[in-house]
Amino acid sequence: MGDALGNSKAAQSIDNYLEQAPKSKASKLDIKALENWLWEAACSIRGAVDAPKFKDYILPLVFIKRLSDVFDDEITELAKQFGDKETAIKVVEADHSLVRFFIPDDAKWSEIRKTTTGLGQRLTDVIRGITKENPSLQGVIDIVDFNATVSGQRIIDDGRLSALIGILSDPRYRLGINDVEPDILGRAYEYLLRKFAEGQGQSAGEFFTPKEVAWLMAYLLDPKQGQTVYDPTCGSGGLLIKCQLALKEREKEIKVPLRLHGQELNHVTFAIARMNMIIHDMEGEIAIGDSFRNPKFLDGSSLKKFDIVAANPMWNQKEYNVEFYENDPYNRFLFGIPPNNTADWAWIQHMLSSLKEKGKLVIVIDTGTVSRGSGKQGSDKEKEIRKKFVDNDYVEAVILLPENLFYNTTAPGNIIVVNKYKKHERQVLIINASKEFVKEKPKNCLTAEGIRKIVDAYNDWKEVEGFSKVITVEEVVKNDYNLSPSRYVATDSEEELIPIDESLVELAQAEEEKKAIDTELDSILRKMGFGGYINHASQTRR
């Protein structure tokens, strides 16, 4: 947010979103009322499906109710122009471009709530009718069959569906244009995503980044009007949305919105991201597929370049090997090939390759990414890649987050800021924010004060005892390219323990290195006429 974040308006923007404070005069529904209502709806199908599956059923229905209520409002406005509603509807039936999304008569919420029998099939038919009239919603709302069965039994019977429809039909919670602002409804929608994430355990990190972390990343990126934004692992789209909302909070008038781009591997999460964007009344291009194997945002045969890039990829992925990296057709991994058991630096290189000449990226990643290999004798793949980023003066800041923020791990994470156009050349800002949290259930929460403290230190490029320190590239080199914040900024006298996740990665890397050495030694011994080191060693053990 640049220097502007130091003023009261920008500070208030953090408070507004993180402390749930906004009270819109135009909105009849506040955030807490919406959250309670939506969670009551979700709980109406509790027991019928596991908690992780709640979102597959309730999110499309909330989305359809929003589309229906907005459509009704648009028809009401057009009726003023064309004389009456019947005429307005006929005109819209002939020209769907007059409304955001065209909703057929039998798919309107007022008709859905009248259904008393065959509700599961009715909802499935409604969704098919809406997607037929609105091709852009195909693969977005039709992600679940409300009439589906397992072993001859309905997954959600009509009784529970009727209860769910009844709660969503509460007249106090109309979701039309003048009933609720997109920001408020969007935040309530993301509240549901957070609640689903809490019940989803290890897989939650695939679709949801804690909102406080997402806000921090958006403020660090400091988006400007008209810029292009890219998230190669966009999940539910939260990072992209936060960038647009952060811009909206700072600017009185947005003449040119951000151009948002995201790619997501999981088809259900892709659908949620599209719904989330529309619920927030934002436009963006969300593609589906593996960003490594099949990147969808291209300029010819090269990767498309963006002004800013943000991501929270899966940490320490193991799906990619040396052959994949060496045969990459997009020349993304020029700084080196990471070890087989962690793709962390592969993701950072992909993001760097997607940046414009003066672009900036922010990634939240495993803490070991900034330190593994430092202090070891000999070569280390991750350290060699990290070395090139440091030597090229791309690393602008490294921020250690508190532990137990994320839904798929209790380990802390690091935010790395990579900037191709640094204001402070040959310097790196190190921030240890590991104490900036409050304990909540089931996870800790990064505080609004902590976020403001981090962003102020970053914007003002200042040192705060026990919190932030400015170091030189030369100092990083002297420490063998170790960028771990706990090495440079001590928060207390307690010994810093290596997280279990990081230890397991280092152990796997050591095993990988051992296998490579064994194979090389075996080849040498065979050439010398011996039976081979590996066979010889096994015989010796026997």
CORRAMO-V639933 format. One record per backbone hydrogen bond with DSSP energy under -1.0 kcal/mol. NH is the residue of the N-H (numbers start at 1). CO is the residue of the C=O. If there is no record, write none. Layout:
NH & CO
NH & CO
This chain:
5 & 2
6 & 3
7 & 4
11 & 7
12 & 8
13 & 9
14 & 10
15 & 11
16 & 12
17 & 13
18 & 14
19 & 15
21 & 16
28 & 179
34 & 30
35 & 31
36 & 32
37 & 33
38 & 34
39 & 35
40 & 36
41 & 37
42 & 38
43 & 39
45 & 42
46 & 43
48 & 45
49 & 45
53 & 50
54 & 51
57 & 54
58 & 54
59 & 55
62 & 58
63 & 59
64 & 60
65 & 61
66 & 62
67 & 63
68 & 64
69 & 65
70 & 66
71 & 67
72 & 68
73 & 69
74 & 70
75 & 71
76 & 72
77 & 73
78 & 74
79 & 75
82 & 78
83 & 79
88 & 84
89 & 85
90 & 86
91 & 87
92 & 88
93 & 89
94 & 90
95 & 91
98 & 95
99 & 96
107 & 104
108 & 105
111 & 108
112 & 108
113 & 109
115 & 112
122 & 118
123 & 119
124 & 120
125 & 121
126 & 122
127 & 123
128 & 124
129 & 125
130 & 126
131 & 127
132 & 128
133 & 129
134 & 130
137 & 134
138 & 135
140 & 137
141 & 137
148 & 145
150 & 153
153 & 150
155 & 148
161 & 157
162 & 158
163 & 159
164 & 160
165 & 161
166 & 162
167 & 163
168 & 164
169 & 165
170 & 167
173 & 170
180 & 176
185 & 181
186 & 182
187 & 183
188 & 184
189 & 185
190 & 186
191 & 187
192 & 188
193 & 189
194 & 190
195 & 191
196 & 192
197 & 193
198 & 194
200 & 197
203 & 200
204 & 201
206 & 203
207 & 204
208 & 204
214 & 210
215 & 211
216 & 212
217 & 213
218 & 214
219 & 215
220 & 216
221 & 217
222 & 218
226 & 256
227 & 224
229 & 259
230 & 308
231 & 261
234 & 263
236 & 207
237 & 234
241 & 237
242 & 238
243 & 239
244 & 240
245 & 241
246 & 242
247 & 243
248 & 244
249 & 245
250 & 246
251 & 247
259 & 227
261 & 229
262 & 285
263 & 231
264 & 287
270 & 266
271 & 267
272 & 268
273 & 269
274 & 270
275 & 271
276 & 272
277 & 273
278 & 274
279 & 275
280 & 276
281 & 278
282 & 277
285 & 260
287 & 262
289 & 264
294 & 290
299 & 302
302 & 299
304 & 297
306 & 354
308 & 228
309 & 360
310 & 230
311 & 362
325 & 321
326 & 322
327 & 323
328 & 325
336 & 333
342 & 339
347 & 343
348 & 344
349 & 345
350 & 346
351 & 347
352 & 348
353 & 349
355 & 352
356 & 306
359 & 356
360 & 307
361 & 418
362 & 309
363 & 416
364 & 311
365 & 414
369 & 366
370 & 367
371 & 368
372 & 368
374 & 371
376 & 373
384 & 380
385 & 381
386 & 382
387 & 383
388 & 384
389 & 385
390 & 386
391 & 387
392 & 388
393 & 390
394 & 389
396 & 417
397 & 417
398 & 429
399 & 415
400 & 431
401 & 413
404 & 410
414 & 365
415 & 399
416 & 363
417 & 397
418 & 361
419 & 394
420 & 359
427 & 424
428 & 471
429 & 396
430 & 469
431 & 398
432 & 467
433 & 400
436 & 433
437 & 435
438 & 445
444 & 404
445 & 438
447 & 436
451 & 447
452 & 448
453 & 449
454 & 450
455 & 451
456 & 452
457 & 453
458 & 454
459 & 455
460 & 456
462 & 457
467 & 464
468 & 464
469 & 430
471 & 428
473 & 426
476 & 472
477 & 473
478 & 474
479 & 475
480 & 477
481 & 476
483 & 370
487 & 484
489 & 485
503 & 499
504 & 500
505 & 501
506 & 502
507 & 503
508 & 504
509 & 505
510 & 506
511 & 507
512 & 508
513 & 509
514 & 510
515 & 511
516 & 512
517 & 513
518 & 514
519 & 515
520 & 516
521 & 517
522 & 518
523 & 519
524 & 520
525 & 521
526 & 522
527 & 523
528 & 524
529 & 526
530 & 525
536 & 532
537 & 533
538 & 534
539 & 535
540 & 536
541 & 537
542 & 538
